[in-house]
Amino acid sequence: MMQGQPSVVDPVTMMSASKSLMTGDLWDYLTDQMSRQARFEKLFAYHVVGNLLVRKPTVFALADGRQAHELMESGQSARKIVLKP
């Protein structure tokens, strides 16, 4: 079992050694229509019974971009932040 924070990785140092970071993607696991349909049905069932909460994004006018960045950097919002022209 792994505990604690992982070691800090410097991407620039890795790139200078011709190394890269890779991660799995959902589409690596949902490789056929049946598995995608089953995952969709499970997700939709959560939504239907109210176990999936989808919150509206926090919207800022484009002119208030500084405030949007300050909110994002403060860590006080877990919502998506959208700048609207």
PDB file as gemmi writes it, atoms N, CA and C in Angstrom:
CRYST1    1.000    1.000    1.000  90.00  90.00  90.00 P 1                      
ATOM      1  N   MET A   1       0.843  -1.168   0.000  1.00  0.00           N  
ATOM      2  CA  MET A   1       0.000   0.000   0.000  1.00  0.00           C  
ATOM      3  C   MET A   1       0.895   1.240   0.000  1.00  0.00           C  
ATOM      4  N   MET A   2       0.554   2.204  -0.850  1.00  0.00           N  
ATOM      5  CA  MET A   2       1.314   3.440  -0.924  1.00  0.00           C  
ATOM      6  C   MET A   2       0.673   4.465  -0.007  1.00  0.00           C  
ATOM      7  N   GLN A   3       1.493   5.178   0.727  1.00  0.00           N  
ATOM      8  CA  GLN A   3       0.977   6.214   1.613  1.00  0.00           C  
ATOM      9  C   GLN A   3       1.755   7.492   1.389  1.00  0.00           C  
ATOM     10  N   GLY A   4       1.103   8.617   1.697  1.00  0.00           N  
ATOM     11  CA  GLY A   4       1.769   9.903   1.577  1.00  0.00           C  
ATOM     12  C   GLY A   4       1.777  10.429   0.156  1.00  0.00           C  
ATOM     13  N   GLN A   5       2.429  11.544   0.018  1.00  0.00           N  
ATOM     14  CA  GLN A   5       2.511  12.203  -1.284  1.00  0.00           C  
ATOM     15  C   GLN A   5       3.583  11.545  -2.153  1.00  0.00           C  
ATOM     16  N   PRO A   6       3.327  11.431  -3.443  1.00  0.00           N  
ATOM     17  CA  PRO A   6       4.364  10.901  -4.332  1.00  0.00           C  
ATOM     18  C   PRO A   6       5.497  11.916  -4.471  1.00  0.00           C  
ATOM     19  N   SER A   7       6.627  11.450  -4.921  1.00  0.00           N  
ATOM     20  CA  SER A   7       7.771  12.342  -5.152  1.00  0.00           C  
ATOM     21  C   SER A   7       7.431  13.360  -6.220  1.00  0.00           C  
ATOM     22  N   VAL A   8       8.013  14.538  -6.088  1.00  0.00           N  
ATOM     23  CA  VAL A   8       7.819  15.591  -7.084  1.00  0.00           C  
ATOM     24  C   VAL A   8       8.573  15.201  -8.347  1.00  0.00           C  
ATOM     25  N   VAL A   9       7.901  15.361  -9.494  1.00  0.00           N  
ATOM     26  CA  VAL A   9       8.508  15.028 -10.781  1.00  0.00           C  
ATOM     27  C   VAL A   9       8.668  16.311 -11.575  1.00  0.00           C  
ATOM     28  N   ASP A  10       9.861  16.559 -12.065  1.00  0.00           N  
ATOM     29  CA  ASP A  10      10.130  17.733 -12.889  1.00  0.00           C  
ATOM     30  C   ASP A  10      10.054  17.332 -14.358  1.00  0.00           C  
ATOM     31  N   PRO A  11       8.986  17.743 -15.055  1.00  0.00           N  
ATOM     32  CA  PRO A  11       8.823  17.345 -16.456  1.00  0.00           C  
ATOM     33  C   PRO A  11       9.975  17.799 -17.354  1.00  0.00           C  
ATOM     34  N   VAL A  12      10.557  18.957 -17.075  1.00  0.00           N  
ATOM     35  CA  VAL A  12      11.653  19.458 -17.912  1.00  0.00           C  
ATOM     36  C   VAL A  12      12.857  18.523 -17.807  1.00  0.00           C  
ATOM     37  N   THR A  13      13.175  18.086 -16.594  1.00  0.00           N  
ATOM     38  CA  THR A  13      14.285  17.151 -16.409  1.00  0.00           C  
ATOM     39  C   THR A  13      13.999  15.841 -17.129  1.00  0.00           C  
ATOM     40  N   MET A  14      12.753  15.382 -17.047  1.00  0.00           N  
ATOM     41  CA  MET A  14      12.396  14.136 -17.730  1.00  0.00           C  
ATOM     42  C   MET A  14      12.543  14.268 -19.241  1.00  0.00           C  
ATOM     43  N   MET A  15      12.064  15.406 -19.776  1.00  0.00           N  
ATOM     44  CA  MET A  15      12.141  15.596 -21.228  1.00  0.00           C  
ATOM     45  C   MET A  15      13.585  15.662 -21.699  1.00  0.00           C  
ATOM     46  N   SER A  16      14.466  16.254 -20.884  1.00  0.00           N  
ATOM     47  CA  SER A  16      15.871  16.337 -21.302  1.00  0.00           C  
ATOM     48  C   SER A  16      16.512  14.952 -21.355  1.00  0.00           C  
ATOM     49  N   ALA A  17      15.913  13.979 -20.660  1.00  0.00           N  
ATOM     50  CA  ALA A  17      16.410  12.600 -20.700  1.00  0.00           C  
ATOM     51  C   ALA A  17      15.562  11.743 -21.646  1.00  0.00           C  
ATOM     52  N   SER A  18      14.750  12.407 -22.492  1.00  0.00           N  
ATOM     53  CA  SER A  18      13.867  11.721 -23.450  1.00  0.00           C  
ATOM     54  C   SER A  18      12.891  10.771 -22.764  1.00  0.00           C  
ATOM     55  N   LYS A  19      12.390  11.185 -21.619  1.00  0.00           N  
ATOM     56  CA  LYS A  19      11.371  10.410 -20.899  1.00  0.00           C  
ATOM     57  C   LYS A  19      10.075  11.198 -20.926  1.00  0.00           C  
ATOM     58  N   SER A  20       8.969  10.510 -20.717  1.00  0.00           N  
ATOM     59  CA  SER A  20       7.681  11.197 -20.706  1.00  0.00           C  
ATOM     60  C   SER A  20       6.774  10.587 -19.642  1.00  0.00           C  
ATOM     61  N   LEU A  21       5.751  11.337 -19.280  1.00  0.00           N  
ATOM     62  CA  LEU A  21       4.740  10.855 -18.345  1.00  0.00           C  
ATOM     63  C   LEU A  21       3.545  10.369 -19.143  1.00  0.00           C  
ATOM     64  N   MET A  22       3.014   9.229 -18.772  1.00  0.00           N  
ATOM     65  CA  MET A  22       1.843   8.705 -19.458  1.00  0.00           C  
ATOM     66  C   MET A  22       0.854   8.236 -18.412  1.00  0.00           C  
ATOM     67  N   THR A  23      -0.396   8.250 -18.763  1.00  0.00           N  
ATOM     68  CA  THR A  23      -1.433   7.799 -17.859  1.00  0.00           C  
ATOM     69  C   THR A  23      -2.490   7.052 -18.655  1.00  0.00           C  
ATOM     70  N   GLY A  24      -3.292   6.307 -17.951  1.00  0.00           N  
ATOM     71  CA  GLY A  24      -4.384   5.603 -18.611  1.00  0.00           C  
ATOM     72  C   GLY A  24      -5.500   6.559 -18.976  1.00  0.00           C  
ATOM     73  N   ASP A  25      -6.299   6.169 -19.888  1.00  0.00           N  
ATOM     74  CA  ASP A  25      -7.430   6.959 -20.332  1.00  0.00           C  
ATOM     75  C   ASP A  25      -8.646   6.047 -20.309  1.00  0.00           C  
ATOM     76  N   LEU A  26      -9.799   6.620 -20.048  1.00  0.00           N  
ATOM     77  CA  LEU A  26     -11.024   5.815 -19.992  1.00  0.00           C  
ATOM     78  C   LEU A  26     -11.209   5.001 -21.270  1.00  0.00           C  
ATOM     79  N   TRP A  27     -10.824   5.568 -22.410  1.00  0.00           N  
ATOM     80  CA  TRP A  27     -11.023   4.872 -23.681  1.00  0.00           C  
ATOM     81  C   TRP A  27     -10.059   3.698 -23.852  1.00  0.00           C  
ATOM     82  N   ASP A  28      -9.032   3.615 -23.007  1.00  0.00           N  
ATOM     83  CA  ASP A  28      -8.167   2.437 -23.021  1.00  0.00           C  
ATOM     84  C   ASP A  28      -8.900   1.225 -22.447  1.00  0.00           C  
ATOM     85  N   TYR A  29      -9.899   1.473 -21.618  1.00  0.00           N  
ATOM     86  CA  TYR A  29     -10.623   0.394 -20.944  1.00  0.00           C  
ATOM     87  C   TYR A  29     -11.982   0.122 -21.576  1.00  0.00           C  
ATOM     88  N   LEU A  30     -12.595   1.156 -22.113  1.00  0.00           N  
ATOM     89  CA  LEU A  30     -13.904   0.986 -22.755  1.00  0.00           C  
ATOM     90  C   LEU A  30     -13.680   0.856 -24.255  1.00  0.00           C  
ATOM     91  N   THR A  31     -13.269  -0.325 -24.658  1.00  0.00           N  
ATOM     92  CA  THR A  31     -12.813  -0.507 -26.037  1.00  0.00           C  
ATOM     93  C   THR A  31     -13.885  -0.987 -26.997  1.00  0.00           C  
ATOM     94  N   ASP A  32     -15.080  -1.280 -26.479  1.00  0.00           N  
ATOM     95  CA  ASP A  32     -16.133  -1.723 -27.390  1.00  0.00           C  
ATOM     96  C   ASP A  32     -17.461  -1.084 -26.997  1.00  0.00           C  
ATOM     97  N   GLN A  33     -18.422  -1.155 -27.895  1.00  0.00           N  
ATOM     98  CA  GLN A  33     -19.721  -0.525 -27.699  1.00  0.00           C  
ATOM     99  C   GLN A  33     -20.429  -1.065 -26.460  1.00  0.00           C  
ATOM    100  N   MET A  34     -20.351  -2.363 -26.213  1.00  0.00           N  
ATOM    101  CA  MET A  34     -21.050  -2.940 -25.057  1.00  0.00           C  
ATOM    102  C   MET A  34     -20.507  -2.388 -23.739  1.00  0.00           C  
ATOM    103  N   SER A  35     -19.206  -2.266 -23.603  1.00  0.00           N  
ATOM    104  CA  SER A  35     -18.641  -1.747 -22.354  1.00  0.00           C  
ATOM    105  C   SER A  35     -18.969  -0.262 -22.183  1.00  0.00           C  
ATOM    106  N   ARG A  36     -18.972   0.496 -23.281  1.00  0.00           N  
ATOM    107  CA  ARG A  36     -19.342   1.912 -23.185  1.00  0.00           C  
ATOM    108  C   ARG A  36     -20.815   2.062 -22.819  1.00  0.00           C  
ATOM    109  N   GLN A  37     -21.677   1.229 -23.401  1.00  0.00           N  
ATOM    110  CA  GLN A  37     -23.112   1.298 -23.103  1.00  0.00           C  
ATOM    111  C   GLN A  37     -23.372   0.931 -21.645  1.00  0.00           C  
ATOM    112  N   ALA A  38     -22.699  -0.089 -21.143  1.00  0.00           N  
ATOM    113  CA  ALA A  38     -22.876  -0.503 -19.744  1.00  0.00           C  
ATOM    114  C   ALA A  38     -22.430   0.614 -18.811  1.00  0.00           C  
ATOM    115  N   ARG A  39     -21.312   1.261 -19.110  1.00  0.00           N  
ATOM    116  CA  ARG A  39     -20.826   2.368 -18.270  1.00  0.00           C  
ATOM    117  C   ARG A  39     -21.802   3.540 -18.311  1.00  0.00           C  
ATOM    118  N   PHE A  40     -22.340   3.837 -19.493  1.00  0.00           N  
ATOM    119  CA  PHE A  40     -23.314   4.915 -19.622  1.00  0.00           C  
ATOM    120  C   PHE A  40     -24.558   4.624 -18.798  1.00  0.00           C  
ATOM    121  N   GLU A  41     -25.072   3.401 -18.893  1.00  0.00           N  
ATOM    122  CA  GLU A  41     -26.291   3.046 -18.161  1.00  0.00           C  
ATOM    123  C   GLU A  41     -26.077   3.142 -16.649  1.00  0.00           C  
ATOM    124  N   LYS A  42     -24.923   2.746 -16.180  1.00  0.00           N  
ATOM    125  CA  LYS A  42     -24.611   2.842 -14.755  1.00  0.00           C  
ATOM    126  C   LYS A  42     -24.547   4.311 -14.320  1.00  0.00           C  
ATOM    127  N   LEU A  43     -23.884   5.138 -15.106  1.00  0.00           N  
ATOM    128  CA  LEU A  43     -23.788   6.558 -14.803  1.00  0.00           C  
ATOM    129  C   LEU A  43     -25.164   7.216 -14.824  1.00  0.00           C  
ATOM    130  N   PHE A  44     -25.963   6.919 -15.835  1.00  0.00           N  
ATOM    131  CA  PHE A  44     -27.295   7.508 -15.957  1.00  0.00           C  
ATOM    132  C   PHE A  44     -28.184   7.077 -14.791  1.00  0.00           C  
ATOM    133  N   ALA A  45     -28.043   5.833 -14.333  1.00  0.00           N  
ATOM    134  CA  ALA A  45     -28.825   5.350 -13.190  1.00  0.00           C  
ATOM    135  C   ALA A  45     -28.491   6.166 -11.937  1.00  0.00           C  
ATOM    136  N   TYR A  46     -27.219   6.504 -11.737  1.00  0.00           N  
ATOM    137  CA  TYR A  46     -26.844   7.366 -10.611  1.00  0.00           C  
ATOM    138  C   TYR A  46     -27.564   8.705 -10.707  1.00  0.00           C  
ATOM    139  N   HIS A  47     -27.638   9.254 -11.908  1.00  0.00           N  
ATOM    140  CA  HIS A  47     -28.295  10.548 -12.115  1.00  0.00           C  
ATOM    141  C   HIS A  47     -29.786  10.460 -11.823  1.00  0.00           C  
ATOM    142  N   VAL A  48     -30.431   9.414 -12.305  1.00  0.00           N  
ATOM    143  CA  VAL A  48     -31.873   9.259 -12.149  1.00  0.00           C  
ATOM    144  C   VAL A  48     -32.281   9.203 -10.676  1.00  0.00           C  
ATOM    145  N   VAL A  49     -31.523   8.506  -9.853  1.00  0.00           N  
ATOM    146  CA  VAL A  49     -31.891   8.378  -8.429  1.00  0.00           C  
ATOM    147  C   VAL A  49     -31.342   9.531  -7.583  1.00  0.00           C  
ATOM    148  N   GLY A  50     -30.638  10.473  -8.197  1.00  0.00           N  
ATOM    149  CA  GLY A  50     -30.158  11.639  -7.478  1.00  0.00           C  
ATOM    150  C   GLY A  50     -28.826  11.464  -6.779  1.00  0.00           C  
ATOM    151  N   ASN A  51     -28.072  10.426  -7.111  1.00  0.00           N  
ATOM    152  CA  ASN A  51     -26.766  10.210  -6.495  1.00  0.00           C  
ATOM    153  C   ASN A  51     -25.638  10.928  -7.219  1.00  0.00           C  
ATOM    154  N   LEU A  52     -25.955  11.584  -8.307  1.00  0.00           N  
ATOM    155  CA  LEU A  52     -24.946  12.293  -9.084  1.00  0.00           C  
ATOM    156  C   LEU A  52     -25.311  13.771  -9.084  1.00  0.00           C  
ATOM    157  N   LEU A  53     -24.489  14.564  -8.435  1.00  0.00           N  
ATOM    158  CA  LEU A  53     -24.746  15.989  -8.337  1.00  0.00           C  
ATOM    159  C   LEU A  53     -23.906  16.721  -9.379  1.00  0.00           C  
ATOM    160  N   VAL A  54     -24.574  17.405 -10.298  1.00  0.00           N  
ATOM    161  CA  VAL A  54     -23.885  18.179 -11.319  1.00  0.00           C  
ATOM    162  C   VAL A  54     -24.157  19.646 -11.000  1.00  0.00           C  
ATOM    163  N   ARG A  55     -23.107  20.346 -10.635  1.00  0.00           N  
ATOM    164  CA  ARG A  55     -23.252  21.750 -10.256  1.00  0.00           C  
ATOM    165  C   ARG A  55     -22.994  22.651 -11.455  1.00  0.00           C  
ATOM    166  N   LYS A  56     -23.679  23.775 -11.448  1.00  0.00           N  
ATOM    167  CA  LYS A  56     -23.452  24.767 -12.497  1.00  0.00           C  
ATOM    168  C   LYS A  56     -22.091  25.391 -12.284  1.00  0.00           C  
ATOM    169  N   PRO A  57     -21.434  25.781 -13.365  1.00  0.00           N  
ATOM    170  CA  PRO A  57     -20.115  26.401 -13.219  1.00  0.00           C  
ATOM    171  C   PRO A  57     -20.228  27.806 -12.635  1.00  0.00           C  
ATOM    172  N   THR A  58     -19.127  28.282 -12.084  1.00  0.00           N  
ATOM    173  CA  THR A  58     -19.037  29.677 -11.661  1.00  0.00           C  
ATOM    174  C   THR A  58     -18.666  30.470 -12.911  1.00  0.00           C  
ATOM    175  N   VAL A  59     -19.480  31.469 -13.233  1.00  0.00           N  
ATOM    176  CA  VAL A  59     -19.282  32.223 -14.470  1.00  0.00           C  
ATOM    177  C   VAL A  59     -18.839  33.647 -14.141  1.00  0.00           C  
ATOM    178  N   PHE A  60     -17.782  34.075 -14.792  1.00  0.00           N  
ATOM    179  CA  PHE A  60     -17.284  35.438 -14.677  1.00  0.00           C  
ATOM    180  C   PHE A  60     -17.334  36.077 -16.049  1.00  0.00           C  
ATOM    181  N   ALA A  61     -17.582  37.374 -16.071  1.00  0.00           N  
ATOM    182  CA  ALA A  61     -17.443  38.120 -17.319  1.00  0.00           C  
ATOM    183  C   ALA A  61     -15.965  38.114 -17.691  1.00  0.00           C  
ATOM    184  N   LEU A  62     -15.680  38.149 -18.962  1.00  0.00           N  
ATOM    185  CA  LEU A  62     -14.296  38.137 -19.428  1.00  0.00           C  
ATOM    186  C   LEU A  62     -13.497  39.277 -18.790  1.00  0.00           C  
ATOM    187  N   ALA A  63     -14.153  40.409 -18.606  1.00  0.00           N  
ATOM    188  CA  ALA A  63     -13.487  41.557 -17.990  1.00  0.00           C  
ATOM    189  C   ALA A  63     -13.091  41.279 -16.539  1.00  0.00           C  
ATOM    190  N   ASP A  64     -13.714  40.297 -15.913  1.00  0.00           N  
ATOM    191  CA  ASP A  64     -13.408  39.935 -14.524  1.00  0.00           C  
ATOM    192  C   ASP A  64     -12.496  38.717 -14.441  1.00  0.00           C  
ATOM    193  N   GLY A  65     -11.694  38.517 -15.481  1.00  0.00           N  
ATOM    194  CA  GLY A  65     -10.799  37.365 -15.533  1.00  0.00           C  
ATOM    195  C   GLY A  65      -9.846  37.300 -14.348  1.00  0.00           C  
ATOM    196  N   ARG A  66      -9.420  38.454 -13.870  1.00  0.00           N  
ATOM    197  CA  ARG A  66      -8.512  38.472 -12.721  1.00  0.00           C  
ATOM    198  C   ARG A  66      -9.171  37.830 -11.501  1.00  0.00           C  
ATOM    199  N   GLN A  67     -10.433  38.172 -11.254  1.00  0.00           N  
ATOM    200  CA  GLN A  67     -11.168  37.584 -10.120  1.00  0.00           C  
ATOM    201  C   GLN A  67     -11.304  36.071 -10.303  1.00  0.00           C  
ATOM    202  N   ALA A  68     -11.552  35.648 -11.527  1.00  0.00           N  
ATOM    203  CA  ALA A  68     -11.676  34.211 -11.803  1.00  0.00           C  
ATOM    204  C   ALA A  68     -10.383  33.490 -11.467  1.00  0.00           C  
ATOM    205  N   HIS A  69      -9.263  34.060 -11.882  1.00  0.00           N  
ATOM    206  CA  HIS A  69      -7.964  33.451 -11.592  1.00  0.00           C  
ATOM    207  C   HIS A  69      -7.677  33.436 -10.095  1.00  0.00           C  
ATOM    208  N   GLU A  70      -8.030  34.524  -9.404  1.00  0.00           N  
ATOM    209  CA  GLU A  70      -7.817  34.576  -7.961  1.00  0.00           C  
ATOM    210  C   GLU A  70      -8.634  33.502  -7.250  1.00  0.00           C  
ATOM    211  N   LEU A  71      -9.881  33.296  -7.689  1.00  0.00           N  
ATOM    212  CA  LEU A  71     -10.716  32.249  -7.089  1.00  0.00           C  
ATOM    213  C   LEU A  71     -10.103  30.879  -7.339  1.00  0.00           C  
ATOM    214  N   MET A  72      -9.668  30.637  -8.560  1.00  0.00           N  
ATOM    215  CA  MET A  72      -9.081  29.346  -8.905  1.00  0.00           C  
ATOM    216  C   MET A  72      -7.816  29.095  -8.086  1.00  0.00           C  
ATOM    217  N   GLU A  73      -6.963  30.101  -7.987  1.00  0.00           N  
ATOM    218  CA  GLU A  73      -5.709  29.956  -7.266  1.00  0.00           C  
ATOM    219  C   GLU A  73      -5.911  29.828  -5.762  1.00  0.00           C  
ATOM    220  N   SER A  74      -7.021  30.357  -5.238  1.00  0.00           N  
ATOM    221  CA  SER A  74      -7.275  30.302  -3.798  1.00  0.00           C  
ATOM    222  C   SER A  74      -7.633  28.900  -3.326  1.00  0.00           C  
ATOM    223  N   GLY A  75      -8.106  28.055  -4.257  1.00  0.00           N  
ATOM    224  CA  GLY A  75      -8.518  26.704  -3.886  1.00  0.00           C  
ATOM    225  C   GLY A  75      -9.862  26.664  -3.185  1.00  0.00           C  
ATOM    226  N   GLN A  76     -10.604  27.763  -3.200  1.00  0.00           N  
ATOM    227  CA  GLN A  76     -11.891  27.831  -2.518  1.00  0.00           C  
ATOM    228  C   GLN A  76     -13.057  27.385  -3.385  1.00  0.00           C  
ATOM    229  N   SER A  77     -12.781  27.006  -4.610  1.00  0.00           N  
ATOM    230  CA  SER A  77     -13.838  26.547  -5.499  1.00  0.00           C  
ATOM    231  C   SER A  77     -13.409  25.257  -6.183  1.00  0.00           C  
ATOM    232  N   ALA A  78     -14.280  24.257  -6.136  1.00  0.00           N  
ATOM    233  CA  ALA A  78     -14.012  23.005  -6.836  1.00  0.00           C  
ATOM    234  C   ALA A  78     -14.812  22.947  -8.135  1.00  0.00           C  
ATOM    235  N   ARG A  79     -15.584  23.977  -8.386  1.00  0.00           N  
ATOM    236  CA  ARG A  79     -16.400  24.013  -9.600  1.00  0.00           C  
ATOM    237  C   ARG A  79     -15.594  24.458 -10.807  1.00  0.00           C  
ATOM    238  N   LYS A  80     -16.166  24.178 -11.963  1.00  0.00           N  
ATOM    239  CA  LYS A  80     -15.582  24.691 -13.209  1.00  0.00           C  
ATOM    240  C   LYS A  80     -15.769  26.209 -13.196  1.00  0.00           C  
ATOM    241  N   ILE A  81     -14.775  26.918 -13.668  1.00  0.00           N  
ATOM    242  CA  ILE A  81     -14.843  28.375 -13.758  1.00  0.00           C  
ATOM    243  C   ILE A  81     -14.836  28.744 -15.224  1.00  0.00           C  
ATOM    244  N   VAL A  82     -15.835  29.524 -15.631  1.00  0.00           N  
ATOM    245  CA  VAL A  82     -16.005  29.871 -17.038  1.00  0.00           C  
ATOM    246  C   VAL A  82     -15.913  31.374 -17.195  1.00  0.00           C  
ATOM    247  N   LEU A  83     -15.156  31.822 -18.198  1.00  0.00           N  
ATOM    248  CA  LEU A  83     -15.105  33.234 -18.557  1.00  0.00           C  
ATOM    249  C   LEU A  83     -16.036  33.452 -19.742  1.00  0.00           C  
ATOM    250  N   LYS A  84     -16.968  34.371 -19.587  1.00  0.00           N  
ATOM    251  CA  LYS A  84     -17.961  34.618 -20.635  1.00  0.00           C  
ATOM    252  C   LYS A  84     -17.724  35.989 -21.263  1.00  0.00           C  
ATOM    253  N   PRO A  85     -17.563  36.023 -22.600  1.00  0.00           N  
ATOM    254  CA  PRO A  85     -17.345  37.323 -23.270  1.00  0.00           C  
ATOM    255  C   PRO A  85     -18.550  38.246 -23.139  1.00  0.00           C  
TER     256      PRO A  85                                                      
END                                                                             
